[in-house]
Amino acid sequence: MKKIMILMISLVFISTLGSNAFAESVTDSTGDVYHWKNTGTTWGWDTNIDDKPNIDITDISYSIIGEQIVVTMTVAGAITDSEVISYWGYLNTSDSTYMFSWNNGEAFGFGTNIEPGSYEMDYDPEITASGNTISATFDVIGTFQTDIEVWGWAAEYTTYGDTAAEWWADWAPEEYSWYEGNDSEDTSEDDSEDDSGEDTSSTETGETDNGDKNTNGTPGFEIFALLTALIAIVFIIKRRN
């Protein structure tokens, strides 16, 4: 009888947790790593690299349990402590933003309210890595009701942070790579005339026109400038406290 009572109490407790919890996950296919490389004469992106499982993201998700939010990233291989490999996770809402990073066994992260005049911040989330998963636990900030979006990316460099040299990266979901179209530069000449008889020939060197995206750019890397500023703000706040 006692065991039955314990089981019933446990089931009630679990169901109570479930009523206060919410989770959402974004899956990402494997073998979709991007590779910035030199082909001998030009630099360009190669796609669908399948031999980098340690940075090949398979899932990024978040769970809300009570007053905390857990953002989790999973890769096909294993989370690797290396000076040249880094992992980044982000979650944005209409009035708050959260981020974490993991590089060479060192973690960093914060959550902050982005409403004007609000300075609510969690600058000391719990971040752990085990096996193929990184998890970051934050205090919930803001209303957390609309425009909720989770994404992440992982990168491996030949020289850390040097996007002029050879490097690899994966974004989840993939549209956050801002990549589209050809994998190489277009150096062809198009000799033609328009209706007015004017010569419209042009030579494109070092850049490929792919609509809204450029294969010779460094997708995702622009975030480092913003993160540097945010990190500086976090450390200033911690020192004042």
C-alpha positions in Angstrom: 0.0 0.0 0.0 2.8 2.4 0.9 4.5 1.8 -2.5 1.3 2.5 -4.3 0.9 5.8 -2.4 4.5 6.8 -3.3 3.8 6.0 -6.9 0.6 8.0 -7.0 2.3 11.0 -5.3 5.2 10.8 -7.9 2.8 10.7 -10.8 0.9 13.7 -9.5 4.3 15.6 -9.0 5.4 14.7 -12.6 2.1 15.8 -14.1 2.4 19.1 -12.2 5.8 19.7 -13.6 4.5 19.0 -17.1 1.7 21.6 -16.7 4.3 24.3 -16.1 6.7 23.2 -18.8 7.0 24.0 -22.5 9.6 22.8 -25.1 10.4 23.4 -28.7 13.1 21.9 -30.9 14.7 22.7 -34.3 16.2 19.7 -36.0 19.0 20.0 -38.5 20.2 17.4 -41.0 23.6 15.8 -40.8 26.3 16.1 -43.5 25.4 19.8 -44.1 28.6 21.5 -42.8 30.0 24.3 -44.9 33.7 24.5 -45.8 35.6 27.7 -46.7 38.6 26.6 -48.7 41.0 27.5 -51.4 40.8 25.6 -54.7 44.2 26.8 -55.9 43.3 30.1 -57.5 40.2 31.2 -55.6 38.4 30.9 -52.3 34.9 29.7 -52.0 32.3 27.7 -50.1 32.0 23.9 -50.4 28.8 22.5 -49.0 27.4 19.2 -47.6 30.6 18.2 -45.8 29.9 15.0 -43.9 33.2 14.3 -42.1 33.0 16.9 -39.4 30.5 15.3 -36.9 31.8 17.2 -33.9 30.5 20.5 -35.3 27.5 19.0 -37.3 24.5 20.2 -35.4 21.5 17.8 -35.3 19.2 19.7 -32.9 18.9 23.0 -31.0 16.0 23.4 -28.6 14.7 25.2 -25.5 12.5 24.1 -22.6 10.7 26.3 -20.1 10.2 24.9 -16.6 8.8 27.2 -14.1 11.0 30.3 -13.9 13.9 28.8 -15.9 14.7 28.2 -19.5 17.1 25.6 -20.8 18.7 26.0 -24.2 20.3 22.8 -25.6 22.5 22.0 -28.6 23.2 18.5 -29.9 25.8 17.5 -32.5 26.3 14.3 -34.5 29.7 13.5 -32.9 30.9 14.8 -29.6 31.3 18.3 -28.0 35.0 18.8 -28.4 37.2 20.9 -26.1 39.6 22.5 -28.6 41.2 25.9 -29.1 39.9 25.9 -32.7 36.3 24.7 -32.2 33.5 26.8 -30.8 29.8 26.4 -30.2 27.2 29.1 -30.0 23.5 29.0 -29.1 20.9 31.8 -29.2 17.3 32.3 -28.2 15.4 35.5 -29.0 11.9 36.7 -28.0 10.0 39.9 -28.5 11.5 41.4 -25.3 14.6 39.3 -24.4 17.6 37.5 -25.7 19.8 34.7 -24.5 23.1 33.3 -25.7 25.8 30.8 -24.7 29.2 29.8 -26.1 31.5 26.9 -25.5 35.2 26.9 -26.5 38.0 24.7 -25.3 36.1 23.7 -22.1 35.3 27.4 -21.2 31.7 28.6 -21.2 30.1 32.0 -21.4 26.5 33.1 -21.6 23.9 35.6 -20.5 20.2 36.5 -20.8 19.0 40.1 -21.0 15.9 42.1 -21.4 15.9 44.2 -24.6 13.0 46.5 -23.7 14.0 50.2 -23.6 14.7 51.2 -20.0 14.9 47.7 -18.7 18.2 46.3 -17.2 17.1 42.8 -16.2 19.9 40.4 -16.9 21.1 36.9 -16.0 24.9 37.0 -16.6 25.7 33.8 -14.8 23.8 30.9 -16.4 24.7 27.3 -15.7 26.3 25.9 -18.8 27.4 22.2 -19.1 28.7 20.0 -21.8 28.5 16.2 -21.8 28.8 13.7 -24.7 27.2 15.3 -27.7 25.2 18.0 -25.9 25.6 21.4 -24.5 22.9 22.8 -22.1 22.6 26.3 -20.8 20.1 27.1 -18.0 18.9 30.8 -17.6 16.4 32.6 -15.4 13.4 33.6 -17.5 13.5 37.3 -18.4 10.6 39.3 -19.8 7.2 37.9 -20.9 8.5 35.1 -23.1 5.3 35.1 -25.1 5.9 36.2 -28.7 8.5 36.0 -31.5 10.3 33.1 -29.9 13.2 31.9 -32.1 16.1 29.5 -31.3 19.2 28.9 -33.4 22.8 28.1 -33.2 26.1 27.4 -35.0 29.4 25.6 -34.5 32.7 26.2 -36.2 36.2 24.7 -36.6 39.1 26.9 -37.7 42.6 26.3 -38.8 43.4 29.5 -36.8 40.7 30.5 -34.3 38.5 33.2 -35.5 40.4 33.6 -38.8 37.8 33.5 -41.6 40.3 34.4 -44.2 41.9 31.0 -43.7 40.3 27.6 -44.1 37.4 26.9 -41.7 34.2 24.8 -41.4 30.8 25.7 -39.9 27.3 24.4 -39.5 24.2 26.5 -38.8 20.8 25.3 -37.4 18.4 26.0 -38.9 20.4 26.1 -42.1 18.8 29.4 -43.3 20.8 31.2 -40.7 23.9 30.5 -42.8 22.8 33.2 -45.2 24.1 31.0 -47.9 22.6 30.3 -51.3 23.7 29.2 -54.8 27.0 28.4 -56.3 30.0 27.0 -54.4 32.7 28.8 -56.5 33.5 32.2 -57.8 32.1 33.4 -61.2 34.8 34.8 -63.4 33.0 34.5 -66.6 32.5 37.3 -69.1 29.0 38.0 -70.5 29.4 40.0 -73.7 26.0 41.3 -74.7 24.2 44.3 -75.8 20.9 45.8 -74.5 18.1 47.1 -76.7 19.9 50.5 -77.1 23.0 48.8 -78.6 25.1 49.6 -75.5 27.7 47.0 -74.5 26.7 45.5 -71.2 29.5 43.1 -70.9 31.1 42.7 -67.5 33.6 40.6 -65.7 33.0 39.4 -62.1 36.1 38.4 -60.2 36.2 37.3 -56.5 32.4 37.5 -56.0 29.4 35.5 -57.1 26.0 37.0 -57.5 23.5 34.6 -55.8 20.6 36.9 -55.2 20.6 37.9 -51.6 23.6 35.9 -50.5 27.3 35.9 -51.4 29.2 32.6 -51.4 32.4 34.4 -50.7 31.2 36.1 -47.6 31.6 34.8 -44.0 28.0 33.9 -43.0 27.2 34.2 -39.4 30.6 35.6 -38.4 29.3 39.2 -38.2 27.8 38.2 -34.9 31.3 38.3 -33.2 31.4 42.1 -33.3 28.1 42.3 -31.5 29.0 39.7 -29.0 32.3 41.5 -28.2 30.3 44.6 -27.2 27.7 42.5 -25.2 30.5 40.7 -23.4 32.1 44.0 -22.4 28.8 45.2 -21.0 28.3 42.0 -19.0 31.8 42.3 -17.4 31.2 45.9 -16.5 27.9 45.0 -14.8 29.6 42.2 -12.9 32.3 44.5 -11.6 29.8 47.1 -10.4 28.0 44.4 -8.5 
